[in-house]
Amino acid sequence: MAVELESQARQDTGMTAEEWMTSHEPRLAAIQTTQSYPILSTLFDQHGSELDLGTLFEFGLARMPDGVESLLDRLPGESSRWSL
């Protein structure tokens, strides 16, 4: 699926994923330097500007269970914990 989405994005923008990332480096750098997104800054520290869609997808996917766990922990009562 990621390959299909990347192919569609290339058709829509006329740029490869690498060209798109390069064109957005100033914006990404500005986001990183504000320290408003510390987890995203960790990703930049680990991979620099060599991010691709696969890296971003894997990074987000690895953190998704933590978000679901946090949501479940905030639900009141044990019975509602599993009835989303």
MDAnalysis code that builds the backbone (N, CA, C; Angstrom):
import MDAnalysis as mda
import numpy as np

u = mda.Universe.empty(252, n_residues=84, atom_resindex=np.repeat(np.arange(84), 3), trajectory=True)
u.add_TopologyAttr("name", ["N", "CA", "C"] * 84)
u.add_TopologyAttr("resid", np.arange(1, 85))
u.add_TopologyAttr("resname", ["MET", "ALA", "VAL", "GLU", "LEU", "GLU", "SER", "GLN", "ALA", "ARG", "GLN", "ASP", "THR", "GLY", "MET", "THR", "ALA", "GLU", "GLU", "TRP", "MET", "THR", "SER", "HIS", "GLU", "PRO", "ARG", "LEU", "ALA", "ALA", "ILE", "GLN", "THR", "THR", "GLN", "SER", "TYR", "PRO", "ILE", "LEU", "SER", "THR", "LEU", "PHE", "ASP", "GLN", "HIS", "GLY", "SER", "GLU", "LEU", "ASP", "LEU", "GLY", "THR", "LEU", "PHE", "GLU", "PHE", "GLY", "LEU", "ALA", "ARG", "MET", "PRO", "ASP", "GLY", "VAL", "GLU", "SER", "LEU", "LEU", "ASP", "ARG", "LEU", "PRO", "GLY", "GLU", "SER", "SER", "ARG", "TRP", "SER", "LEU"])
u.atoms.positions = np.array([
    [0.815, -1.188, 0.000],
    [0.000, 0.000, 0.000],
    [0.859, 1.252, 0.000],
    [1.934, 1.282, 0.776],
    [2.789, 2.464, 0.827],
    [3.362, 2.776, -0.548],
    [3.681, 1.742, -1.314],
    [4.227, 1.946, -2.654],
    [3.179, 2.605, -3.545],
    [1.929, 2.166, -3.420],
    [0.847, 2.766, -4.205],
    [0.650, 4.230, -3.828],
    [0.676, 4.512, -2.524],
    [0.503, 5.886, -2.076],
    [1.660, 6.767, -2.542],
    [2.866, 6.238, -2.474],
    [4.025, 6.996, -2.924],
    [3.948, 7.249, -4.427],
    [3.501, 6.263, -5.175],
    [3.337, 6.418, -6.612],
    [2.284, 7.479, -6.919],
    [1.180, 7.462, -6.183],
    [0.122, 8.455, -6.373],
    [0.630, 9.848, -6.015],
    [1.378, 9.943, -4.949],
    [1.942, 11.240, -4.535],
    [2.880, 11.780, -5.604],
    [3.666, 10.897, -6.205],
    [4.573, 11.331, -7.266],
    [3.785, 11.853, -8.465],
    [2.697, 11.169, -8.804],
    [1.845, 11.640, -9.902],
    [1.246, 13.007, -9.572],
    [0.789, 13.165, -8.333],
    [0.123, 14.406, -7.923],
    [1.085, 15.588, -7.857],
    [2.310, 15.349, -7.367],
    [3.245, 16.450, -7.139],
    [4.280, 16.605, -8.234],
    [4.521, 15.526, -8.987],
    [5.584, 15.562, -9.984],
    [6.959, 15.422, -9.367],
    [7.014, 15.046, -8.082],
    [8.294, 14.899, -7.376],
    [8.414, 13.498, -6.798],
    [9.649, 13.016, -6.712],
    [9.896, 11.769, -5.997],
    [9.783, 12.067, -4.506],
    [9.727, 11.022, -3.699],
    [9.672, 11.211, -2.251],
    [10.905, 11.970, -1.764],
    [12.049, 11.649, -2.327],
    [13.288, 12.330, -1.934],
    [13.239, 13.815, -2.307],
    [12.742, 14.127, -3.487],
    [12.622, 15.529, -3.908],
    [11.632, 16.277, -3.011],
    [10.544, 15.618, -2.645],
    [9.556, 16.245, -1.776],
    [10.160, 16.534, -0.411],
    [10.857, 15.547, 0.159],
    [11.493, 15.752, 1.469],
    [12.503, 16.886, 1.402],
    [13.298, 16.930, 0.345],
    [14.286, 17.993, 0.189],
    [13.607, 19.357, 0.109],
    [12.515, 19.431, -0.624],
    [11.816, 20.715, -0.760],
    [11.178, 21.168, 0.548],
    [10.928, 20.235, 1.467],
    [10.297, 20.568, 2.745],
    [11.290, 20.620, 3.910],
    [12.580, 20.445, 3.643],
    [13.576, 20.468, 4.724],
    [13.522, 21.736, 5.567],
    [13.410, 22.937, 4.968],
    [13.348, 24.139, 5.816],
    [12.156, 24.123, 6.780],
    [11.025, 23.672, 6.294],
    [9.836, 23.603, 7.159],
    [10.027, 22.560, 8.270],
    [10.568, 21.406, 7.908],
    [10.811, 20.361, 8.903],
    [11.839, 20.813, 9.935],
    [12.869, 21.529, 9.489],
    [13.884, 22.047, 10.410],
    [13.271, 23.055, 11.373],
    [12.383, 23.904, 10.875],
    [11.720, 24.891, 11.731],
    [10.865, 24.205, 12.792],
    [10.171, 23.163, 12.396],
    [9.349, 22.410, 13.356],
    [10.231, 21.781, 14.419],
    [11.352, 21.223, 14.005],
    [12.239, 20.536, 14.935],
    [12.863, 21.505, 15.925],
    [13.272, 22.680, 15.482],
    [13.978, 23.603, 16.360],
    [13.074, 24.248, 17.398],
    [11.766, 24.234, 17.200],
    [10.864, 24.821, 18.195],
    [10.731, 23.930, 19.428],
    [11.125, 22.681, 19.311],
    [11.005, 21.691, 20.389],
    [9.548, 21.472, 20.822],
    [8.617, 21.819, 19.949],
    [7.209, 21.589, 20.239],
    [6.837, 20.120, 20.095],
    [7.653, 19.381, 19.351],
    [7.389, 17.971, 19.096],
    [8.628, 17.161, 19.461],
    [8.845, 16.905, 20.752],
    [10.086, 16.234, 21.166],
    [10.249, 14.825, 20.595],
    [9.169, 14.102, 20.403],
    [9.302, 12.755, 19.844],
    [9.724, 12.828, 18.384],
    [9.185, 13.784, 17.650],
    [9.598, 13.978, 16.268],
    [11.068, 14.395, 16.211],
    [11.494, 15.212, 17.159],
    [12.905, 15.604, 17.218],
    [13.797, 14.386, 17.421],
    [13.328, 13.413, 18.202],
    [14.075, 12.172, 18.398],
    [14.257, 11.461, 17.066],
    [13.213, 11.435, 16.257],
    [13.298, 10.805, 14.946],
    [14.329, 11.513, 14.076],
    [14.319, 12.843, 14.087],
    [15.301, 13.592, 13.307],
    [16.715, 13.326, 13.811],
    [16.871, 13.231, 15.127],
    [18.199, 12.963, 15.692],
    [18.718, 11.602, 15.250],
    [17.825, 10.632, 15.144],
    [18.220, 9.275, 14.770],
    [18.497, 9.144, 13.277],
    [17.717, 9.836, 12.454],
    [17.789, 9.624, 11.008],
    [18.196, 10.859, 10.215],
    [18.343, 12.001, 10.867],
    [18.680, 13.225, 10.148],
    [17.618, 13.543, 9.118],
    [18.015, 14.076, 8.007],
    [17.042, 14.426, 6.969],
    [16.852, 13.278, 5.989],
    [17.389, 12.110, 6.303],
    [17.276, 10.945, 5.422],
    [16.000, 10.167, 5.708],
    [14.924, 10.874, 5.921],
    [13.652, 10.223, 6.205],
    [12.943, 9.890, 4.906],
    [12.283, 8.760, 4.899],
    [11.443, 8.406, 3.768],
    [10.097, 7.958, 4.318],
    [9.172, 7.703, 3.449],
    [7.839, 7.332, 3.910],
    [7.861, 6.072, 4.769],
    [8.690, 5.111, 4.417],
    [8.781, 3.884, 5.200],
    [9.261, 4.145, 6.616],
    [10.284, 4.993, 6.760],
    [10.815, 5.334, 8.083],
    [9.753, 6.049, 8.910],
    [9.076, 7.013, 8.296],
    [8.028, 7.745, 9.009],
    [6.884, 6.830, 9.416],
    [6.499, 5.914, 8.529],
    [5.426, 4.972, 8.832],
    [5.820, 4.069, 10.002],
    [7.014, 3.506, 9.942],
    [7.469, 2.620, 11.012],
    [7.571, 3.361, 12.341],
    [8.040, 4.597, 12.308],
    [8.152, 5.397, 13.530],
    [6.772, 5.605, 14.151],
    [5.807, 5.999, 13.330],
    [4.453, 6.216, 13.838],
    [3.796, 4.936, 14.314],
    [3.983, 3.882, 13.558],
    [3.385, 2.598, 13.919],
    [3.945, 2.073, 15.240],
    [5.224, 2.286, 15.474],
    [5.844, 1.814, 16.719],
    [5.275, 2.541, 17.934],
    [4.764, 3.748, 17.758],
    [4.227, 4.517, 18.871],
    [2.716, 4.378, 19.034],
    [2.061, 3.810, 18.061],
    [0.612, 3.689, 18.113],
    [0.129, 2.863, 19.311],
    [0.740, 1.724, 19.621],
    [0.261, 0.969, 20.788],
    [0.333, 1.768, 22.085],
    [1.335, 2.641, 22.220],
    [1.424, 3.479, 23.413],
    [0.230, 4.414, 23.509],
    [-0.181, 4.959, 22.362],
    [-1.340, 5.850, 22.348],
    [-2.623, 5.124, 22.682],
    [-2.777, 3.925, 22.154],
    [-3.974, 3.129, 22.451],
    [-3.986, 2.761, 23.934],
    [-2.834, 2.381, 24.459],
    [-2.750, 2.036, 25.883],
    [-3.129, 3.235, 26.744],
    [-2.644, 4.404, 26.383],
    [-2.962, 5.615, 27.131],
    [-4.462, 5.903, 27.098],
    [-5.077, 5.735, 25.936],
    [-6.515, 5.930, 25.807],
    [-7.275, 4.952, 26.691],
    [-6.891, 3.693, 26.657],
    [-7.571, 2.679, 27.467],
    [-7.398, 2.943, 28.954],
    [-6.236, 3.440, 29.342],
    [-5.995, 3.738, 30.750],
    [-6.863, 4.886, 31.252],
    [-7.290, 5.759, 30.372],
    [-8.109, 6.909, 30.776],
    [-9.592, 6.584, 30.847],
    [-9.991, 5.429, 30.319],
    [-11.397, 5.057, 30.361],
    [-11.782, 4.640, 31.772],
    [-12.942, 5.087, 32.241],
    [-13.363, 4.719, 33.603],
    [-13.850, 3.274, 33.677],
    [-13.516, 2.622, 34.751],
    [-14.028, 1.277, 35.002],
    [-13.422, 0.195, 34.138],
    [-13.328, -0.976, 34.679],
    [-12.725, -2.111, 33.971],
    [-13.578, -2.586, 32.811],
    [-14.922, -2.559, 32.951],
    [-15.776, -3.094, 31.894],
    [-15.732, -2.235, 30.644],
    [-15.622, -0.907, 30.808],
    [-15.582, -0.050, 29.626],
    [-14.213, -0.028, 28.983],
    [-13.236, -0.552, 29.669],
    [-11.872, -0.541, 29.167],
    [-11.749, -1.227, 27.809],
    [-12.537, -2.234, 27.573],
    [-12.412, -2.996, 26.329],
    [-13.587, -2.787, 25.385],
    [-14.502, -1.891, 25.680],
    [-15.669, -1.701, 24.808],
    [-15.591, -0.366, 24.081],
    [-14.640, -0.258, 23.187],
    [-14.507, 0.963, 22.411],
    [-15.550, 0.914, 21.338],
])
